[in-house]
């Protein structure tokens, strides 16, 4: 079979009947038409082996994650997923891998009613590039630039678990198997906060997704909004699911590392967002409506920069750097 | 400088003031709003070193080509370019390379008023993934499925020159330097037929872009339309610019290879399209209006399959396979 033939075969794993696109995945372009009054939100992410995922990862989980990290960008804008394109470079045709990858990818796509409308497959080092499309009513997208002094600072879901799993893989940490499974699922199967993002439209004043670590992604909001923040490191550390589990042995991970992994662990795919104090009940309601935990972890201030404190409001002297993926 | 810092630096080569997107390249998503009555045409292409380009290519030419192959897909649909996203994986930060690549990329983008609205940069084997967006009036996109028996078969511009250049690089062919420069420019700086594609709306019955070789891409039209074709191999061979040049020595490339390179050379980024016989003057006018040569190279027939003939209508017994890129 020629190289072209092999890669035609790959494409077959991703061919499904078209729904949203008038042309499906066959023509040179897919055609999309956002509903009247809607803007199209677009984001693209490229995943490279060894940097964004370990070579040992289950292909179904990788298929899930490749789309999840893109859906997380739509969530941060409050957009509803519509469609995506997939460009895939593979060193060789491995049908078992393709079956698993496409199964994980489509399971998440179907859960969000997000249709594959086009793509490209080629031979080369493993590389997955997805571009995702969502729609949002014109003028109501969540932006990074709307945070105001006095706003509360919130985060969704859990923080730091993906980093705990990575540290176990790296051999710097040991966890009981049930906690490792929990942390590993957060690393390999992130749950993009799509429903919460949409529920926060009109409530949150600014939002970003947490991919490179909470402090790093918060800094994008602060810069775009021209403000600063006080962050309660212990409130953030309380968001680590594995550490809150009864089976967790506090001896294996001190307070300092818990704060570090919560604030700059990375790979969380949660939302960090701000909202006026008067919107506390509305934020809580958005969390309930989307079955997503929301935790208040600080406050926006006029002074630029981030001031990290503990639960007693005492400044924490610790260096928090942004997540460096696997290098 | 940390890896994150380096890749922030890369992103700076691609940061420009936003025009079309309300958010520019900063937020988690770019926002696009097609004009009322317009559909959005979307296509994605991934370029891998050694497969889609040689490692020795000038980075400015690579920047041009990476966008050109995507614009060519828009051209095949008759869409007007609007915007694109760029995901880029690089083994290391090379500022000279980035300067050249971004210069070539933006020169072509500006020529087509196509704005970079988002992207992603990461460390990894060299990989360029562009997703391009265009707009087309609802219902008037050129499709692959509209070819009808009796239609003329047309091709734009020149064919086979990219393959001649590749064969010179491979050492299987020698050309005088002025012809090599001409062929190499067609290989490295393809000119996407964006204006012609738009001019053919309402005239062409079907269209595709020629990336994998004329016969391979024609087969997509034939399959989607449920028809076959007779192709005049000598008319196609007449489209090789280098071979039509006065400095070309007919001794270095016989008729058979000229036909082969024209019909399945690949990397042409021309349009292959069909149109009713009654539209011949309209097609010629579309070519003049877009300053693009158009050549009639055959006819659509009801019988499936492709029948290749020479200028005297005698069947040509030759094996034409699809372009295999560089592997």
Interface residues (C-beta under 8 A of the other chain):
Chain A: X2 X3 X4 X22 X23 X26 X27 X28 X29 X30 X31 X32 X33 X34 X36 X38 X39 X40 X41 X42 X43 X44 X45 X46 X48 X49 X50 X51 X52 X72 X73 X74 X76 X77 X79 X83 X85 X86 X87 X88 X89 X117 X118 X119 X120 X122 X123 X124 X125 X127 X129 X131 X133 X134 X136 X138 X141 X143 X144 X207 X208 X209 X212 X216 X220 X224 X321 X322 X324 X325 X327
Chain B: X2 X3 X4 X22 X23 X26 X27 X28 X29 X30 X31 X32 X33 X34 X36 X38 X39 X40 X41 X42 X43 X44 X45 X46 X48 X49 X50 X51 X52 X72 X73 X74 X76 X77 X79 X83 X85 X86 X87 X88 X89 X117 X118 X119 X120 X122 X123 X124 X125 X127 X129 X131 X133 X134 X136 X138 X141 X143 X144 X207 X208 X209 X212 X216 X220 X224 X321 X322 X324 X325 X327
